[in-house]
Amino acid sequence: MTTLTPLLTNTRLGQDITNFLLEQRKEGKASETIRSRIQSLKQVSQTTDLNNSDEVRTYLANSKWCNKTKTKFIDTYSAYLRFKHIEWKQPKYLTESKMPFIPTETEIDLLISGTGKLISSVLQMLKETGMRIGELVQLKWIDIDEERKVVSITPEKGSNPRILPISQKLIGMMHRLPKKRQTIFQPRKNMLRDYLSTQRKALSEKLNNPRLKQITFHTLRHWKGTTEYHRTKDIIHVKTVLGHKSITSTLIYINLESALYLQTEENFTCKIAKTPEEIITLNEAGFTYIQTVEGMHFYKKRK
């Protein structure tokens, strides 16, 4: 209640919209969903009567929104009209599905090294775990087990909870952040996105690499899913890492991996381990065991 009341007051929405959003909260809608609906309904209501569906249809037809955004608003507006017991004829907009942009690891590392302490640590966490930005902003210091080098993730959007490994490098980056609250990072996603956008633009222009501008927080989730499938060829493992409830959401990474790592011939780096310590080191570095010959353990890893 306390987190949404100031927002509802400040937006000065009509009483109908306020009551609708309160009802949405009673139905258990996520705070982020409610905030998003506040913004879209407020925007449309500035020039259009929300209780006149014909006006809203005209607004959408003339809007410069992409079809995906229009479709998302139609879902919000339909829920609002159901609350008002008003029927309407929903317009239909075709949305084209596109494969997500997957940067190279070098580009990700350039962005991490070229941004400030907060954003670089956020990006490193997303790169190593593939968690959603909504899951990241919920992370508390007590969720980090430094001895075992793991992070406990509280899921959002119906995902599964999970515990994933993190590096000592990431732990060090987080310790450079101020400990002013229970959460590790800035809890406002939009503020983090604004910080990223500003720093990403400056770095992209400095390095003359426009591809950096395409890297978003969610991009790193796609990168993690793709590289984990390439490393393991185990789609169930990828499903577990990303916390998907359904394997259907994970299958995209098979196609992405096939497209991005298509090669006419396989190129590998080969290593030999003779001691348990060397075996552990190669396993942690992503090498795959091949065979043992005369006490020597052979490993390989794609270049």
Contacts in CASP RR format, 6 or more apart in sequence:
PFRMAT RR
TARGET T0000
AUTHOR 0000-0000-0000
METHOD contacts of the structure
MODEL  1
MTTLTPLLTNTRLGQDITNFLLEQRKEGKASETIRSRIQSLKQVSQTTDL
NNSDEVRTYLANSKWCNKTKTKFIDTYSAYLRFKHIEWKQPKYLTESKMP
FIPTETEIDLLISGTGKLISSVLQMLKETGMRIGELVQLKWIDIDEERKV
VSITPEKGSNPRILPISQKLIGMMHRLPKKRQTIFQPRKNMLRDYLSTQR
KALSEKLNNPRLKQITFHTLRHWKGTTEYHRTKDIIHVKTVLGHKSITST
LIYINLESALYLQTEENFTCKIAKTPEEIITLNEAGFTYIQTVEGMHFYK
KRK
3 31 0 8 1.000
4 21 0 8 1.000
4 25 0 8 1.000
4 31 0 8 1.000
4 34 0 8 1.000
4 35 0 8 1.000
7 35 0 8 1.000
7 38 0 8 1.000
8 18 0 8 1.000
8 21 0 8 1.000
8 22 0 8 1.000
8 38 0 8 1.000
11 38 0 8 1.000
11 42 0 8 1.000
13 21 0 8 1.000
13 38 0 8 1.000
13 41 0 8 1.000
13 42 0 8 1.000
13 45 0 8 1.000
14 45 0 8 1.000
16 50 0 8 1.000
16 51 0 8 1.000
16 84 0 8 1.000
17 38 0 8 1.000
17 41 0 8 1.000
17 42 0 8 1.000
17 45 0 8 1.000
17 50 0 8 1.000
17 80 0 8 1.000
19 83 0 8 1.000
20 79 0 8 1.000
20 80 0 8 1.000
20 83 0 8 1.000
20 84 0 8 1.000
21 34 0 8 1.000
21 37 0 8 1.000
21 38 0 8 1.000
23 83 0 8 1.000
24 33 0 8 1.000
24 34 0 8 1.000
24 37 0 8 1.000
24 79 0 8 1.000
25 34 0 8 1.000
30 156 0 8 1.000
30 157 0 8 1.000
32 134 0 8 1.000
32 189 0 8 1.000
36 76 0 8 1.000
37 76 0 8 1.000
37 79 0 8 1.000
37 80 0 8 1.000
40 72 0 8 1.000
40 73 0 8 1.000
40 76 0 8 1.000
41 50 0 8 1.000
41 76 0 8 1.000
41 77 0 8 1.000
41 80 0 8 1.000
44 50 0 8 1.000
44 56 0 8 1.000
44 59 0 8 1.000
44 73 0 8 1.000
44 77 0 8 1.000
47 59 0 8 1.000
48 55 0 8 1.000
48 56 0 8 1.000
48 58 0 8 1.000
48 59 0 8 1.000
49 55 0 8 1.000
50 56 0 8 1.000
50 77 0 8 1.000
50 80 0 8 1.000
51 84 0 8 1.000
51 86 0 8 1.000
53 81 0 8 1.000
53 86 0 8 1.000
53 88 0 8 1.000
53 89 0 8 1.000
56 77 0 8 1.000
56 88 0 8 1.000
57 88 0 8 1.000
57 89 0 8 1.000
57 91 0 8 1.000
60 70 0 8 1.000
60 73 0 8 1.000
60 74 0 8 1.000
60 91 0 8 1.000
60 93 0 8 1.000
61 91 0 8 1.000
63 70 0 8 1.000
65 73 0 8 1.000
67 93 0 8 1.000
67 94 0 8 1.000
67 95 0 8 1.000
67 96 0 8 1.000
68 95 0 8 1.000
70 91 0 8 1.000
70 93 0 8 1.000
71 93 0 8 1.000
71 95 0 8 1.000
74 90 0 8 1.000
74 91 0 8 1.000
74 93 0 8 1.000
78 88 0 8 1.000
78 90 0 8 1.000
81 87 0 8 1.000
81 88 0 8 1.000
99 252 0 8 1.000
99 255 0 8 1.000
99 256 0 8 1.000
99 259 0 8 1.000
100 218 0 8 1.000
100 219 0 8 1.000
100 222 0 8 1.000
100 252 0 8 1.000
100 256 0 8 1.000
101 214 0 8 1.000
101 215 0 8 1.000
101 219 0 8 1.000
101 222 0 8 1.000
102 219 0 8 1.000
102 222 0 8 1.000
102 223 0 8 1.000
102 226 0 8 1.000
102 256 0 8 1.000
102 260 0 8 1.000
103 211 0 8 1.000
103 212 0 8 1.000
103 214 0 8 1.000
103 215 0 8 1.000
103 219 0 8 1.000
103 223 0 8 1.000
105 223 0 8 1.000
105 227 0 8 1.000
107 209 0 8 1.000
107 211 0 8 1.000
107 212 0 8 1.000
107 215 0 8 1.000
108 123 0 8 1.000
108 127 0 8 1.000
108 215 0 8 1.000
108 220 0 8 1.000
108 223 0 8 1.000
110 203 0 8 1.000
110 207 0 8 1.000
110 209 0 8 1.000
110 212 0 8 1.000
111 123 0 8 1.000
111 200 0 8 1.000
111 203 0 8 1.000
111 212 0 8 1.000
111 215 0 8 1.000
112 120 0 8 1.000
112 123 0 8 1.000
112 124 0 8 1.000
112 127 0 8 1.000
113 120 0 8 1.000
114 120 0 8 1.000
114 199 0 8 1.000
114 203 0 8 1.000
115 123 0 8 1.000
115 196 0 8 1.000
115 199 0 8 1.000
115 200 0 8 1.000
115 203 0 8 1.000
116 199 0 8 1.000
117 173 0 8 1.000
117 176 0 8 1.000
117 177 0 8 1.000
118 177 0 8 1.000
118 185 0 8 1.000
118 186 0 8 1.000
118 192 0 8 1.000
118 195 0 8 1.000
119 192 0 8 1.000
119 195 0 8 1.000
119 196 0 8 1.000
119 199 0 8 1.000
120 173 0 8 1.000
121 170 0 8 1.000
121 173 0 8 1.000
121 174 0 8 1.000
121 176 0 8 1.000
121 177 0 8 1.000
121 185 0 8 1.000
122 136 0 8 1.000
122 185 0 8 1.000
122 192 0 8 1.000
122 196 0 8 1.000
122 217 0 8 1.000
123 196 0 8 1.000
123 217 0 8 1.000
123 220 0 8 1.000
124 169 0 8 1.000
124 170 0 8 1.000
124 173 0 8 1.000
125 131 0 8 1.000
125 136 0 8 1.000
125 139 0 8 1.000
125 151 0 8 1.000
125 166 0 8 1.000
125 170 0 8 1.000
125 174 0 8 1.000
125 185 0 8 1.000
126 133 0 8 1.000
126 136 0 8 1.000
126 217 0 8 1.000
126 220 0 8 1.000
126 221 0 8 1.000
126 224 0 8 1.000
127 220 0 8 1.000
127 223 0 8 1.000
127 224 0 8 1.000
128 164 0 8 1.000
128 165 0 8 1.000
128 166 0 8 1.000
128 167 0 8 1.000
128 170 0 8 1.000
128 224 0 8 1.000
129 151 0 8 1.000
129 153 0 8 1.000
129 164 0 8 1.000
129 166 0 8 1.000
129 224 0 8 1.000
129 241 0 8 1.000
130 220 0 8 1.000
130 221 0 8 1.000
130 223 0 8 1.000
130 224 0 8 1.000
130 225 0 8 1.000
130 241 0 8 1.000
130 242 0 8 1.000
131 153 0 8 1.000
131 164 0 8 1.000
131 221 0 8 1.000
132 156 0 8 1.000
132 157 0 8 1.000
132 159 0 8 1.000
132 218 0 8 1.000
132 221 0 8 1.000
133 189 0 8 1.000
133 192 0 8 1.000
133 193 0 8 1.000
133 217 0 8 1.000
133 218 0 8 1.000
134 156 0 8 1.000
134 189 0 8 1.000
135 153 0 8 1.000
135 154 0 8 1.000
135 155 0 8 1.000
135 156 0 8 1.000
135 159 0 8 1.000
136 185 0 8 1.000
136 217 0 8 1.000
137 183 0 8 1.000
137 185 0 8 1.000
137 186 0 8 1.000
137 187 0 8 1.000
137 188 0 8 1.000
137 189 0 8 1.000
137 192 0 8 1.000
138 154 0 8 1.000
138 156 0 8 1.000
138 183 0 8 1.000
138 187 0 8 1.000
139 151 0 8 1.000
139 153 0 8 1.000
139 154 0 8 1.000
139 183 0 8 1.000
139 184 0 8 1.000
139 185 0 8 1.000
140 182 0 8 1.000
140 183 0 8 1.000
140 184 0 8 1.000
141 179 0 8 1.000
141 182 0 8 1.000
141 183 0 8 1.000
141 184 0 8 1.000
142 182 0 8 1.000
143 151 0 8 1.000
143 152 0 8 1.000
143 153 0 8 1.000
143 154 0 8 1.000
143 184 0 8 1.000
144 151 0 8 1.000
144 166 0 8 1.000
144 171 0 8 1.000
144 174 0 8 1.000
144 184 0 8 1.000
145 151 0 8 1.000
145 152 0 8 1.000
146 171 0 8 1.000
149 165 0 8 1.000
149 166 0 8 1.000
149 167 0 8 1.000
149 168 0 8 1.000
149 171 0 8 1.000
150 163 0 8 1.000
150 164 0 8 1.000
150 165 0 8 1.000
150 166 0 8 1.000
151 163 0 8 1.000
151 164 0 8 1.000
151 166 0 8 1.000
152 161 0 8 1.000
152 162 0 8 1.000
152 163 0 8 1.000
153 161 0 8 1.000
153 162 0 8 1.000
153 163 0 8 1.000
153 164 0 8 1.000
154 161 0 8 1.000
155 161 0 8 1.000
155 162 0 8 1.000
155 243 0 8 1.000
158 245 0 8 1.000
159 242 0 8 1.000
159 243 0 8 1.000
159 244 0 8 1.000
159 245 0 8 1.000
160 240 0 8 1.000
160 243 0 8 1.000
160 244 0 8 1.000
160 245 0 8 1.000
162 240 0 8 1.000
162 241 0 8 1.000
162 243 0 8 1.000
164 241 0 8 1.000
174 184 0 8 1.000
177 184 0 8 1.000
177 185 0 8 1.000
181 187 0 8 1.000
185 192 0 8 1.000
186 192 0 8 1.000
186 195 0 8 1.000
192 217 0 8 1.000
193 216 0 8 1.000
193 217 0 8 1.000
196 216 0 8 1.000
196 217 0 8 1.000
200 212 0 8 1.000
200 213 0 8 1.000
200 215 0 8 1.000
201 213 0 8 1.000
203 212 0 8 1.000
204 210 0 8 1.000
204 211 0 8 1.000
204 212 0 8 1.000
204 213 0 8 1.000
221 242 0 8 1.000
222 253 0 8 1.000
222 256 0 8 1.000
224 241 0 8 1.000
224 242 0 8 1.000
225 238 0 8 1.000
225 241 0 8 1.000
225 242 0 8 1.000
225 250 0 8 1.000
225 253 0 8 1.000
225 256 0 8 1.000
226 253 0 8 1.000
226 256 0 8 1.000
226 257 0 8 1.000
226 260 0 8 1.000
228 237 0 8 1.000
228 238 0 8 1.000
228 241 0 8 1.000
228 253 0 8 1.000
229 235 0 8 1.000
229 237 0 8 1.000
229 238 0 8 1.000
229 253 0 8 1.000
229 254 0 8 1.000
229 256 0 8 1.000
229 257 0 8 1.000
230 257 0 8 1.000
230 260 0 8 1.000
230 261 0 8 1.000
230 302 0 8 1.000
231 286 0 8 1.000
232 238 0 8 1.000
235 247 0 8 1.000
235 250 0 8 1.000
235 251 0 8 1.000
235 253 0 8 1.000
235 254 0 8 1.000
236 247 0 8 1.000
238 250 0 8 1.000
238 253 0 8 1.000
239 247 0 8 1.000
239 249 0 8 1.000
239 250 0 8 1.000
242 249 0 8 1.000
242 250 0 8 1.000
244 250 0 8 1.000
261 302 0 8 1.000
266 302 0 8 1.000
267 302 0 8 1.000
267 303 0 8 1.000
268 300 0 8 1.000
268 301 0 8 1.000
268 302 0 8 1.000
268 303 0 8 1.000
269 300 0 8 1.000
269 301 0 8 1.000
269 302 0 8 1.000
269 303 0 8 1.000
270 298 0 8 1.000
270 299 0 8 1.000
270 300 0 8 1.000
271 282 0 8 1.000
271 287 0 8 1.000
271 298 0 8 1.000
271 299 0 8 1.000
271 300 0 8 1.000
271 301 0 8 1.000
272 296 0 8 1.000
272 297 0 8 1.000
272 298 0 8 1.000
272 299 0 8 1.000
273 279 0 8 1.000
273 281 0 8 1.000
273 282 0 8 1.000
273 296 0 8 1.000
273 297 0 8 1.000
273 299 0 8 1.000
274 295 0 8 1.000
274 296 0 8 1.000
274 297 0 8 1.000
278 297 0 8 1.000
279 297 0 8 1.000
282 299 0 8 1.000
283 289 0 8 1.000
285 301 0 8 1.000
286 301 0 8 1.000
287 299 0 8 1.000
287 300 0 8 1.000
287 301 0 8 1.000
288 299 0 8 1.000
288 300 0 8 1.000
288 301 0 8 1.000
289 297 0 8 1.000
289 298 0 8 1.000
289 299 0 8 1.000
290 298 0 8 1.000
290 299 0 8 1.000
290 300 0 8 1.000
291 297 0 8 1.000
291 298 0 8 1.000
292 298 0 8 1.000
END
